[in-house]
Amino acid sequence: MRFATYEHRDQRRVAVVEEDGTLLPVPGARSLTELIGSGDGLDALLDVGTASLDVPPGPHVSEVRLLPPLQPPTVRDFVTFEEHVEGVRRSVDGAGGVPEAWYDAPTFYFTNPYAVIGAHDDVPVPPGSEVLDFELEVAAVIGREGRDLTPEQARDRVIGYTVFNDWSARDLQSREMQVRLGPCKGKDTAATLGPYLVTADELEPYRDSDGFLRLALTAQVNGEVVGKDLLSNMSWTFEEMVAYASRGTVVRPGDVLGSGTCGNGGCLAELWGVRGAQSPPPLKPGDTVTLTVEGIGTVSNTVVPGKDPVPLPTARRRTRERP
């Protein structure tokens, strides 16, 4: 099933999405986050969706504003595509190859759940940035709590998948990561989730013999294709990512885990690293980025002017006087 969260006539609803785009409102549902948060897993969510098949149909998806399918409590963004790491490292750090430590485990960072936006919402340029980029990813959503999971146990913790665009201010990111703490304001303004949450069972036919989902990924800027890849080029499965995320802690219903950016043009920075020049150029107001994932859907966001940064002083160099 495909679930959408939408706004129509000043009301927010959760609905099952029919093949023709008709929305079937889920009776009594206030949010998909709440439905998933019950922790009863995929079967329970499918039961809820089935109940909506007997209610009068709602509007067509073209008549509503699609909101993010859910408001996640946490967003972990992994980096599981070797080709992406190699290209972006050359672009951002000027170094070649892939750091040896990358091969040890599926590394991730926590990004801002408050920055999540819908499939067609505008994206403001982050304050102070002049080098805006997109990142084409797929995100898995947790449906049942787990701790110290094996990959086999993690399989039924994933309730569904959605398209994820991790918008990145490359100039801010490059500067702040010199502090060696990780992305900060370079990744803090927008993260697209949508258009729908597609339940995990819907994508099982795409699973290959190694356990990866073989989904075609396409990125376009202003209608021009700039990137194509397969999700199965990930170096770790989602189950392995969930198991690693749960090591020594818990994953809980509604948590989002991004695949990391795909290769072969999954973002502009990778292309800049490969080509040795900013071609295509950084995104600017008026540009529209359209990302499509086979079996899940398409998100399309337009860049708009952002706000100027509020001035702050640089660090004060202290005497290090002691009492």
N, C-alpha and C positions, 0 to 999 in steps of 0.2 A: 504494500500500500504506500501511497504518497500522502503525507500530511503537510498542510500549509497553515500558517498563521497570517491573518490578513486584517486589514482595516477597511470598513465599508460603511458609509453613512454614520461616521463618528462612533462606530462600534468595532470592537476587536473580537474576532472569532477564530476558532480552530476548526479545520475542515479536512475531510478526505478529498483528494483531488481525483476526479474521474479522468479517463483517457482523453476525453474531448475538452478538458479544462473546466468542467462544471465543478463547483465547490459544494460539498455535502457537509453542512455544519454538524459538528459532534455535539450531541445533546448534553447540556450542562457543563461543558468543558470551558474553563476560564483561561487556561493556557496549556500549551503542549509541554512546557517545562513542568507544570504541576502533574500532568498525566504520567510523564516519564518518572517524575519524582516519587511516585508511589513505590517504585522499586520492584514491581511485579514482573518486569521483563517484557519480552517481545510478544508472547502469547496474549498477555493482558491488554497490550496496546492494540493488537489486531482485533481482539474482542470489542474494544471500544470503537474502533473504526468500523467494524461490521454493523454495529448498532446504528451508525449514521446512514447506512444504506436504505433504511426504512423511513427516513425523514424527508420532508419536501426539499428539493434542491435549492441551493442558494444561488448567488450570482456566478457569472463566469469569471475565471481568473483574470481575464483582460479588463474587467470592470472594477477591480479592487487594487489597493496598495498592498503588495506583499511585504510583510514584516519578516524579520529573521524567524525561521521556524521555531526556535526556542531561544530563551535568554539563559545561557549556560552559567553555572556558578564558577567554573574555571575553564580556561582555554590553554591547553598545552600544544605548542607548535613544534613538531619534530623536524628533522632535516634528514630525509631518508633516500634522496636521489643523489648518487655519486656525481653525475654529470653536472647537476646544479651547483654542488659544492665546489667543484673544480672551476667552473666558469666564474662564479661570483667571487671566489677567493682571488682570482686573478684581477677582477674588476675593482674590488674594494681594497684588498691588501697589496696588490701587485705581485703576489706570490703564485707560483705554479703548483700543480698537483693538488692532492687531497691530504690534509693532516693525518698522520698515522693513527692518532687517537680516535678519529672519526669512525674507524672500523671496529672499535671495541664494543660499542653499544649505540642504540638509537637515541642520540642526544636530543633534548628538547629544552625549551624555555617557556615560562609562563607569560602569556600576553594578556592584554586588557579586555576582560569580558564586558566592560561598560562601553567599549568602542564598537560593538557588533551592530551592523546595519543590514538592511534588507536588500533583496535581489536587484532592485532598480533605484535605490536611493542615491542621491548625489554624494560625492566624496570631496570634502574640502581639502585644499592643499594644506598640509601641516604647517603651523606657524614657523616661519623662518626657513622653510625648505625651498629649494629650487631644483631638486632632483628626485621627483616622485616616480615610484615604480609600482607595478602590480606583482602578485605572485599567485600562480595557478596551483591550487591544492584541492584535495578531497579530505573531508573531516569525518571521523567516526564519532558516534555519540554513545555514551555509556547508558545502559538501561538497568543494570543491577550492580549493587555494591560488591567490591572484592578487594582483597588484600593479599599480597605475595602470591599472585596467581601464576600458574603455568600458562603457556600459550594455548594449550588445549582447554583449560578452564576459562580463559579469556574469551573464547569464541562466542559463548552465549551471553557474555556481558555487553556485547555490542548490539544496540537495538536498531541502529540505522546509520545512514550516511547522508552527507550534504556537500554542496560545493563550497569551497572556502577560498576567499581572496584576501591574502595577508598584505595589505597595502603598506609600502615601505618608503620612508624618506631616506634615500641612500646617503645624502650628504650628512644629515644628522646622525644616521647610524654609523657611518664610517668614523666620524669624529668621536662619538661617545664610546665606541667599542675599543678605542685606544686605552681606556681606563681598565679594560679586561673584566668588565662586570656583566656584559651582555647588552642586548638592545634595550633602549629606554624610549625616549621620545621619537626615535626613528620608526617605531612600530606602534604608536599609541593613539593614532587619530581615527582609524577606521579598519574594520575587518568584516568583509561581506560573508554572510551565511545564507544559503538558499539554493534554488528557489523553494525547495521542499525538503523535508526529511523523508528519505526513501527507506523503508524498513529493510532490515538485513536480508530477509528471505528473498526479496525481489532481486538482489544482486548475486545470489548463489549461482545462477547459471553462468555467470561470467568468471567464476573461480577456476584457475588453471590447476594443473597437476601439482604445482609447488605451493598451492595455497594462496596465491596472489589473485587479486581482482583485475582481470584484463579489460580495462575500460579505456576507451580513446579519449584523449584530452586535447582541447583546442583553445588557443588564445588569439583574440583579435583586438587590434587597436584601430578604431575608426573604420571598421569593416575589413581591414587587411589582416590576413593570417600572419602572425609573427611567431607562433610556436605550436608544435604538435608533439605529443608523446603518448606513452601508455602507462597507466597506473601500475601495471605489473613490473615496471622497471624500478620500483622501490627495492631497496636492499633488505628491508625487514617487512614482514606482514603486519597488518593492524593488530593481530593477536599478539605478536611479539612486542609491539609497541605498548599495548595495554598491560602486558605482563611486566614490562620494565617500569612503566609508570606506577604500577601498584607495588613495586618492590619497597618494602619497609614502610608502606603507607597505604592509603585506600584510594580507589577510584569510586566515584559515586554517581548515581543517576543524574543525567544532564551534563556531565563533564564532556568536553569536546577535545578531541585529539586530532590535530592536523597532520597530514602526511608529510608536510614539507613540500617545497616547490618542485615541480617536475622539471625535467631537463629539456633540451632542444627548444629553447625559447619560452620556457615557463615563466620567465620574467625578463625584463630588459637588461638588468645588470649582468646576467649570464651572457647575453649576446654582446654586451660591451666588452666583457672580458675576452671572449673568443675573437672578436673583430678588432680589438684595440682602439675602438672609438665609440662614442655615444651615438650609435646608429642601430635602431631608431632612437630619436632623441627622448629625453625625459618627458613624462606626461605633463601637460599644461591644461589650464581651464579650457573646457570645450571638448577635450578628448574623451572618447567613450571606450571603455574596456569591456569586452564581452568574452566570457569564459564558459565553455561548454564541456560537460562531462557525460559521456555515454551512460545511459541508464539512470541518470539523476536529473539532468536538466541544464539550464542556462541562466547565468546572472549577467546583467549588463548595467554598469554604473558610469555616470558622467562626472568628470572632474570639474569642480567649481572653485572660485577663489576662496581662500581661507582668511583667517584673521592674522593681523600682525602680532608677533610675539610681545608679551608684556615684558618690558626691560627689567633685567636683574643684574646685579653686580657680578663680576668675576670673583673667584675665591680671594679672600683676604689672606695675605701671607703673614702668618703670625710669628711672634718672637719665640714661641715654645717655652715661655717662662713658666716655671713651676712654683707652687706655693711653698 
